[in-house]
Amino acid sequence: MTRITLCRTAMSHPKIARQEEPDGTPSSALHWRAKDEGVGIGGTVSESDPIRICVSHNWAEHDDYHRFFEYINEVDTFFYSNLSRPLAEPPMSRLDVEQHLATQIEAGEILIVLVPVWEENAPLVEMQIALARRHRRPVVALRASGAQTFPKALETLVDDVVIWNERLIVDAILRHARGDHTNRFEVLDFP
């Protein structure tokens, strides 16, 4: 069995480490990583070059927001930076909201859209999708847990729709953010 080791820092959460800006000052973005002490999934992602992910939000952490990070932490040697700031104080004007979100999305390599968050506030999430398009960032949506259908209005706005499976999610992120087409095979053990 693969052993996952989480990065522990001085902060209160064992999976969170502060990032630094290029000039060495602390960043408000959070860096999450899962480190595998075994075989990895590919050569395009490393601890020194994590995938920069932005996740749709409505200025609050949704249960699926936490669930998304729990899922991708289960994948061996997948390193990423979470650039979303859902707990930041929401700006008052539409222009300020757009500028604040644009800063998060522009720094990222991919936007992940959570369907329940879109259902709660479609205009705000659609603004995030439009900003991702403006900055030429791919958009991957995660189907709502247990849902058999996907909203048609959202389907036309995203590049890919993925179900809640950690390997499928990470493969979609690698494919769209870095152009890495993993050639993974399922290994089944029979007694």
N, C-alpha and C positions, 0 to 999 in steps of 0.2 A: 504494500500500500504506500502511496506517496504521502510524504509528511509535509504539511504546509507550515511554514514558519512566518509569523506576522512580525512586521517591523514594529519595535517598541520604542517609544520616544518619551520625552518628559511631559508630553501633553496627557490629558486624562484618558483619551481613547487609545487603545493599543495599536490600532491600524492607521493612525493619522500622524503624519510628520509635516513639519513646516517646510514649504518650499522657499527658495530664495530667488529674487529677481536677478537679472544678469549683473547688476551692480553690487550684489551681495546683500541687499536689504531684504528683510523677511517679506514674503508674499502673503496675501490673505487667502490665496488658493490653497486647497488641501491636497496633499500627495498621499495616495493610497497605494499599497502594493502588497501582493502576496508573493512570497518567495518559496520556490520549490527546491528541495535538495535532491533533485533527481533529473529526469529527462524533461526538456522543455518542449514548447510548441512551435518554435520557429526562430529565425534569426533576426527578424525585423524589429523586435521589441526587446529592450534591455532595461536594466535598472538605471543606466545613464541616459537612456532615450525612451522614456515611457510614452505611451499614447496619451495625448491630451484630450480628455472627454468632457463634454458639456452635456448635462442632463436637464431636460425641460422641467420647469418648476413654476409654482404660483406663489413665490415668496414664502413658502412653508415646506417642510420636509414631509412628503407623503409616504405612507407605508411602502409603496412600490419603489420609492426612491432608495430607501434603505435596503429593500429586497434586491434591487438591481446590483448594488455593491456587494451584498452577501453572495450573490450568484457568481459574479466575475472574480471574487476572491477565491472561489473554489477551483479555479483553473491554474494549472501549473505554470510557473514563470511568466505570468501575464502582469506586466508592470504598466501602471497608468497614473495619470494625474487628474484629479477631479477639479475642474475649473468652475463648476457651478457654485453659486452662493445663495442658496434658497433662504437662509436665515438672515441675510443682509436686510437692512431697513429699506423697504420699497420706496423708490423715489415718488414724488408727488405728481409731477407732470408726465404726460405721455412721452414727450421728447426725452426727459430724464430717464424714464423707464427704458426707452429704446437705446439710449446711449449706454446705460448700465449693462443691459443684456448684450449689446453689440461687443462690449469689451470682453465679456466672458466667452462669447461664441467665436469671436475673431481669433482669440488665443488658442482655441481648441482645434482639433483635427476632425471632429465628428460631433454631431448632435444626436443624442438619444431621446426619443419622444416616448413618454409613458402615457398610454391611452387613458387611464383614469384621471391623470392630471389634465389632459386635453379635454376630457368630458366635463371637468370642473370649471375650466376657463379656456374655452377654445380660442377666443380672440388673442389672449396673451401667448398661448403656445403657438398659434399660427404666426404671431409676430416673431417668435423665436425661430420658427422654420424659415420665414422670409429673410431674417438676418443671416441665417446659415447659408441660404441660397446666395444672398448678396456677397458673402465672403467665400463663396464656392466651397462650402463644407457639406459633406454628405449627411443625410438624415436617415436614421434607422429607427423604426418604431417597434415597441414591444407590445404584442397583443395583450389585452387585459387577461389576467389570470382566470382560467376556466372558460373564457369566452370562445364560442364556436365561430363567431363572425367578427369581422373587422369593419369599423366605420368607413363607408365608401368615401365620404368627404375627406377623411384623413388619408386614405390610401393613395389618392392622387397627388398628395403633397410630399410623400416620402419616397426614398430610394429602395427601401427594403422593409419587410415586416418579418419579425422573428417571434417565435414562441418562447416561453420561459424555460430555457434549457441553457445552462452555463456554457457549454461548448458551442452551441449554435450562436449564442449572443457574441461570444468572443470571436468566433470565426467571421461573423458579419462585421464586427468592428475592425478586425484586421483587414478584411477584404476591401471595405469601403474607405477606411482611413489611410491605409498604407499600401493597398493593392496586393496584399499577401494572400494568395489563394492556398490555404492549407490543404494538404492531401492526407487528411486524417482518416484512419480506419477504426471502426469499432472492434474491440477485441472481446470475444465472449469466451468465458471459461466454463467448460462443462465438467462436472464431477466424474 
